[in-house]
Amino acid sequence: MLDRFPKFDMKMKPKRPKLRLLSYLIALPPVLSHKAKLRKTNMKGIKPPYILLGNHNAFMDINVLSVITFPHLLNYVIAIDGFLHREALLRHIGGICKRKFTQDYELINHIGYALDHKRVVAIFPEARYSLCGTKAIIPTSVARMCKHFKVPVVMLKMHGNHINSPFWNLTDRKVKGIEGELFPLVRPEEVDGLSTAEINERIQKNFVYDEYAWQKENNIRVTYKGRAEGLHKVLYKCPHCGEEYQMSSKGIHLHCEACGKTWEYSELGELKALEGETEFPHIPDWYEWEREEVRKEVEAGTYRFESPVHVDLLPKDRFHPLGKAYLVHDMEGFHLKGKYKDEEYEVEIAANTSYGVHIEYEYLGKYGDCVDLNTIDNTYYVYPECERFSVTKISLAAEELFKKYEAERQNKLAPQ
């Protein structure tokens, strides 16, 4: 039954980007309004074709990308939900569709096609907005891809876009002084000489960033009165009492409903307890503590989440409601079972096959927070309907499960 829905044509070649000047003119006003500091470093002698890798924190990244690379022709790798209701337009400006966290060999063909036609291929390899302004996992396959194509690789490293519009509250906070720097990771004369491991080392090193440290170092004050609202989506576990899913946020405060402890979120992006010890003044430290707590469950073999869910299917550029289903995420991976018009369906994603999963907070204002599970043909937007849960924890668990099984695999391959 699900196969009858129209599918996105993943085989269509990426188009020659049109409307490049218009894209630039549309992107320029928001870049100027935030007084962006854009610079190119050591870019002399680098011209298309090349691969551009960018860190990803907010939609403003796209505006910065469009401005700093003008007038070069860009083909963008864009997630399937980016094509929602506007497939024709995004194909017209050079969009290449990708379903997140899938092994998509057709994508490699499209990237090669665009490079063969002397274009820039722009990729955000973190595959999502950063949850708390720090680097997400970048698989070594990115370095293998760069090595395969034997073209220069450059990076667009941006600061401030998460502080201006964090994933957990997309309100534009009018932050001034955002930054973007375009610089080479692999210069033309290095294309043949560098190994995959050396390219990967450069990628991993240069993708390290901390937006909250950048904010404090640059004395960027955010006076938005609701600046803490939504932060509990990321910081879901109380470090004082240890309870999960009891955090809330309002105005400039983060609060635990279980023990009553409250933290103030300062204009410089730091947390301070109103009473007692401030466990984590730095937001990424709290987030990494949550990761450690999830890792303990994974190492003990006790991690498990299950819930009734609502499912929306995105096979092309329109959602199709599938209704009720049931989701289990356990030590083996994701298991989704449902029924659509009397026909049962299942989605299985093994934990050792995907290094992460994409999540959304209050997605499109529909059913709340969700996890999106991707196959090559379909994307399932899965909205848990249990009373207490955190998609952030599900995301962390997916990453830690993959790390566990990958470490075990590497140990088996190591010489004894």
N, C-alpha and C positions, 0 to 999 in steps of 0.2 A: 504493500500500500504506500509506504513512504517513498518508494522508488518512482511513483507516478508524479511526484512534485517536480516542476521544472528545476533543473540543476544549473549551477553556474558553469559556463563553458571555460574550464581550466586550461584548455588546449589553445585557445585563441591567442595569437601572437600579440605582444604589447605594441600598441600603436605609437607612431611618432608623435611626441608630445606637441599639442597645439595650444594656443592661447597662453604661451609662455609669458608674454608681456603683461597680459591681463592678470595672470596668477601673481606676478611680481607686484603689480599695482594694488591688488587686493591685499597682499601680505604686508606691504610696506606701512600702511597707517598704524596697525597694532604694534609693529616693531618700533616705529618712531614714538608712539604714545608711551611705551615703556622705557624709552631712552636707552635702547639696547646698544651695548658696546660690542660691535662685530669686528673681527679682525681675521686676516689670513696670515699664517706663519709658515715660512719656508715652502710656499706653494709655487714659486717660480719654476717654470718648466713642466708643470703638471697640467695636463689638459685632457679632455675626454678622448677615449673612454677610460673611466675609472670607477671603482666601487667606493661609495661613501657610506660610512657607518656612523650613526648618531645615537647618543644616549636619549632616553625618552621619558619625559615627565609630564607633558601637557600638550594640548593642541597647538600652543604657541610654538612648539618645536617646528611644526610644518611651516609656519610663517617665517621663522628665522632661516630655515633651510631654503625656502624659495628666494629669499632676498640675498643671502650670502653667496649662492651659486649662480645667480643671474649673470649672463644670459645663457648659460649652458642648458642643454635640453636634458630633462630629468625623466627617468622612469622610476616610479615609486613602488616599493613593495608594500601593499596595504592589506590589512586583515579584512575578511569577508564582511564584517559588520560595517566597515567604512563605505561599502558599496550600497548600503541600505537606501533604497528609493532613488539612487543616483548612479546606477551602473554605467549608463551611457556617458555621463559627464566624466566620471573618473577614468573610464577607458580612454576618453578623448584627450585627457591631459596626461596620459601615460601611466595610469595605474595598473599594477600587476597584482592579481588577487592571491592571497595566501590564507589557508586555514591554520590557525595557531597550533603549535606543538604537534605538527604532523610531519612525517617524512615525505616531502612533496618533490618528486624528481622532475615533474613538469616545470616547477619554478626554476630549476637550474637551467633548463632549456631556454626559458624566457629571459633570464638574466644574460645568458650567452648571446641570445639574439639581439638584445638591446646594446650590449657591449660591441658586438660586431658592427652595429650601425653607428658607432662613435658617440654613444650617449653616456650619461652618468646614471648609474643605478644606485638609488638611495635606499638604505635598509636601516631599520631600527631593530638591531638583533636582540634586544631585551624582550621584544615581542609584547610589551605592555607598558603602560605608564608605571613608573616606580611607585610602590606603595608608600614609602616613607623617605623618598629623596636620596636613596642610595642604590648602588648597582644591583641589578638582578642577574640571574645566571645567564651566561653566554656560553653555549656549547662549543666544543672544539670543532664542530662541523663548520662553523663560520670561517675559521682559519683554513680548513681544508678547501672550502669553496673559493676563498681568496687565492690560495695557491693554485688551484685548478685553472682559473681564468687568466693568470699571468698578466694582470694589468695593475697599475698603481692602486693603492688603497689609501683613502684619506678618512679622517675622523672629524666630525662636527661635534665638539664638546660644548654643552650648554649649561649655564648656571642661572638659577633664579626662576625658572618656569614652574618648578614644583612649589616654591615659596609663594609665587603669585597665584597659582591655581592647583592646589594639591589634589591628588586623585580622590581623596576622601571628602573633599568639598570643592567643587569646581568653580566656585565664585571667583571672579576676577578681583583680586585685591589691590590692583593699581600699583604693583611694585615697580619701581623705577631702577634702572641700572642692570637689567638682565644682561647676560653675556653669552657670546657665541664665538668660538674659535675654530677655524678650519685649518687643519695641519695634516701632513702626510704620516701615515703609518708604514707604508711601503712605497718608496720612491721608484721612479721608472728604472733607474740603474740597478735596483735591488730585486726586481721582479723575479729574475731567474735564479738568483743566488740564495735567497732566504728559504729555509725549510718551513714546513707547516708548524713545527714546534716553535720556531722563532717568531713566526707571524702571530701565533696564538699568544705567545708571551707579551708581545707588544699590545695586542688587543686587550688582554686581561688587565695589564698594567694601566693603560690609558683610560679604561672604562671605570676605574675607581673614582668615586666622587661622593660627597656628603653635602647635601644642600643646606642642612641646618648649620654645619660648620662654616660653610660659605656665607650664609646669612649673618652669622655672628662676626666673622672676620671683616665683613664689609659694612657692618653696622646698619643693616637693612631692617628698618622698623616697619612692622605691619600693624596698623592701627585699626583694622577691620574689627568691629565689635563682636562678630560671630566667628572669630578666627579659630576657636577650638571645636566648633560644631562639626561633627563627623569623625573626629579623631578617634573616637571609641571604636570605629570600624576596624582600625588597624591595631590599636592598643586594647585588645578585647579581654585581657587577663590582668587582674589586679595583683601587683607585686607585693602589696601589703598583706592581704588575706589569702591570696592564691585562688580566689574564685574566678571562674571563666564566665563570659557572656553576661556579666552584671555591670559592665562599664556603660556610662552615658556621658553626654557632653551637651553643654549649652553655653552660649555666649563665649566667655574666655576661660571656662572651667571644664575640667574632666573629673568625673565623679564615679565612685564605686557604690552601687546601690546595696551591696552586701554588707560592707563594713563601714560605709559612710565617709571614707577618706576622699579628699578633694585636692586637686592640683590646679594651679593657675598656669595658663599658657601665655607666656610673656610676648611683648612686641618683638623681641629678638628671637622668638622661636624656642624658648627654653621652658621647661616645666619646673614648678616649685610647689611643694606641698604646703597647704595652708596651715597644717599642724603636723608636727613630727618630722621624721626623716623624709627627704626627697630621694627616693630610690634611684630614679633615672631622670636627671635633668635633661639629658640628651635623648630625643625621641628615638633615633635609630638604635640606641642601647637597649631601650625597652623592647623594641621589636625583635632584636637579636636574642634577648632573654626569652621571649616567647618561643622563638625557634628552638632554643636549647631545651625548653620544656617539652615541645613536641618531639624533639629528637629522643628524649628519654622514653617516651611512649613507643616510638618506633623501635628503639633498641631493645625494649622489653617485650616487644611483640604484641602490645596491648592496644595500639591505635585502632580506632574504629568510629565511623560516623554513619548514621543511617537516618532516613527521614522520608515521609511522603513528600512529593515534589509536584510542582507544575512545570510542564515542559513546553517551550516554544521551539519550533524547528526553523532553521535558516538555511535552506538548500541553495538559495540564489540571492535575490535582493529584497525578499519579502518574508515576513514571519508567518508561520502556520501554526496556530495553537494545537498542541497534541493532547492537552488536558492532563489528567492525573497520572502519576507514575510513582516509582519507588527507587530511591538512590541509596546505595551502600558504597562507602569508601573505606577500605580496610587495608590490611597488610598486603593484599594481592593487587589492589588497584581500584578502579571505578567499575561499578556494576549498576547499570540503569535498566530497569524493566518497566514496560508500560504497554498500554493497549490503545490503538487508534482505530475507531470504527470497526470494532470486533476483531481486529488483527493485532496480535501481539508483536512486540519488537523488543530487542535487547541491544545494549551498547556495552561493550567490554573494553576497557583500556587498562592493560597490565601496568603495574607500577614500575616495572623495569624497562618499559618502552618509551616513557615520556618524562623528561626532566622537570616538568612543571605543568601547571594548569592555569588558564586565564580565569579571572574572577571580575565581577562588577559589583559596585555598591549602588543600590537604588537605581538599577538600570532602567533608563528611559521613563522613570517614574511609574513603572507598571506593577510589579509584584514584590519589589524589594531587592535584596542582594541575590546574586546568582553565580553559579559556576557554569562556564561553557565548555562542553565536551566536544571535541572535534574528531571527525573521521575525514577521509579524503573527499567524500561526497556531501557530507552533512555537518551542520553545527547545531548542537542541542543546548539551548539555554535552559538551565535547570535551576528552579527556584525552590529551595527547601521551605517546607511549611510547618516544621516543628517550632516550638516556642523559643528555644534557646540554641543558638548555633553561631558560628563565625566562618564566613567563607575565607577569611584571612588564615584561620587555622587549617582549613582544608588545603589552601595553597601551600602553606609551609609544610604540611604533611606530605603532599605530593613531591615536593623537592627533596625532603629528607628520606622518603622511601626510595626514590631513584638513587640518591647518593649511597644508601645502604647496599642496594643490589649491584650498583656499579662497582663499589669497593670490593664486594664479594667476587664479582666477575674478574676484576683485575688481580685479585689474590690468587685465583685459580690459574690465571695465565702466567703469573710470575714463576720464574725458575725455582725449583725446589732444591 
